[in-house]
């Protein structure tokens, strides 16, 4: 175990990387809502998280979403679906940040001999 980079911090970093990658995909989907032929892309969160924990690129779990209703121009982006996923991903990211903050507080207490203030 590396005392300067505990495994939990590495896992939380991977978690935040996955949430950020998925949020970028969702934003790209929303930005391309009027692009003819554009196909919705997404990230399997659990597969991407497993890839990140294994030291691989979480974007490898990216895929084109099938089964969505396409408009006559071939675009299948659904703004309601993307808005829901954006809110869900923001919640996941916020949870990761809160966990990271708690880990830093715990490390700070350990450094300061159990006191939360320096």
C-alpha positions in Angstrom: 0.0 0.0 0.0 1.3 3.4 -1.0 0.6 5.8 1.9 0.6 8.8 -0.4 -1.9 7.3 -2.7 -4.2 4.9 -0.9 -6.3 2.3 -2.9 -9.5 4.0 -1.9 -8.4 7.3 -3.5 -7.5 5.4 -6.7 -10.9 3.8 -6.8 -12.6 7.2 -6.2 -10.6 8.7 -8.9 -11.7 6.0 -11.3 -15.3 6.5 -10.2 -15.1 10.2 -10.9 -13.4 9.6 -14.3 -16.2 7.2 -15.3 -18.9 9.7 -14.2 -17.1 12.5 -16.2 -16.8 10.3 -19.3 -20.5 9.4 -19.2 -21.5 13.0 -18.6 -19.4 14.0 -21.7 -21.2 11.4 -23.8 -24.6 12.6 -22.7 -23.7 16.2 -23.4 -22.5 15.1 -26.9 -25.8 13.3 -27.5 -27.7 16.5 -26.5 -25.6 18.7 -28.7 -26.3 16.4 -31.7 -30.0 16.2 -31.2 -30.5 17.9 -34.6 -27.7 16.0 -36.5 -29.2 13.7 -39.1 -28.2 10.1 -38.7 -26.6 10.7 -35.3 -26.9 7.6 -33.0 -27.1 7.9 -29.2 -23.9 6.8 -27.4 -23.7 5.8 -23.8 -21.4 4.2 -21.3 -22.1 1.0 -19.3 -21.2 2.5 -15.9 -20.4 -0.8 -14.2 -18.2 -2.1 -17.1 -16.5 1.3 -17.3 -15.8 1.3 -13.6 -14.4 -2.2 -13.7 -12.2 -1.1 -16.6 -11.0 1.9 -14.7 -10.2 -0.2 -11.6 -8.2 -2.5 -13.9 -6.2 0.5 -15.1 -7.9 0.5 -18.5 -9.6 3.3 -20.3 -13.2 3.5 -19.1 -14.2 4.8 -22.6 -13.8 1.2 -23.8 -17.3 0.5 -22.4 -18.8 3.1 -24.7 -21.4 1.8 -27.1 -24.2 2.9 -29.4 -27.6 2.6 -27.8 -29.9 0.4 -29.7 -33.7 0.1 -29.4 -34.4 3.8 -29.3 -37.0 5.3 -31.6 -35.4 7.0 -34.6 -36.8 10.0 -36.3 -37.2 10.1 -40.1 -33.7 11.7 -40.4 -32.2 8.6 -38.6 -31.3 10.5 -35.4 -32.4 8.6 -32.2 -31.5 11.1 -29.5 -34.3 11.4 -26.9 -34.0 14.6 -24.9 -36.0 13.3 -22.0 -33.8 10.2 -21.7 -30.6 12.3 -21.9 -31.9 14.8 -19.3 -32.7 11.9 -16.9 -29.3 10.3 -17.5 -27.6 13.7 -17.0 -29.3 14.2 -13.6 -28.4 10.6 -12.6 -24.8 11.0 -13.6 -24.6 14.4 -11.8 -25.8 12.6 -8.6 -23.3 9.9 -9.1 -20.5 12.4 -9.5 -21.7 14.4 -6.4 -21.7 11.1 -4.4 -18.1 10.4 -5.5 -17.0 13.9 -4.5 -18.6 13.5 -1.1 -16.8 10.2 -0.6 -13.5 11.8 -1.7 -14.0 14.7 0.7 -14.6 12.2 3.6 -11.5 10.3 2.7 -9.4 13.5 2.7 -11.0 14.4 6.1 -10.0 11.0 7.4 -6.5 11.3 6.1 -6.3 14.8 7.6 -7.3 13.5 11.0 -4.7 10.7 10.8 -2.0 13.3 9.9 -3.1 15.5 12.8 -3.2 12.8 15.4 -6.9 12.5 15.6 -7.7 16.2 15.7 -9.8 17.5 12.8 -8.0 20.9 13.0 -4.3 21.4 12.3 
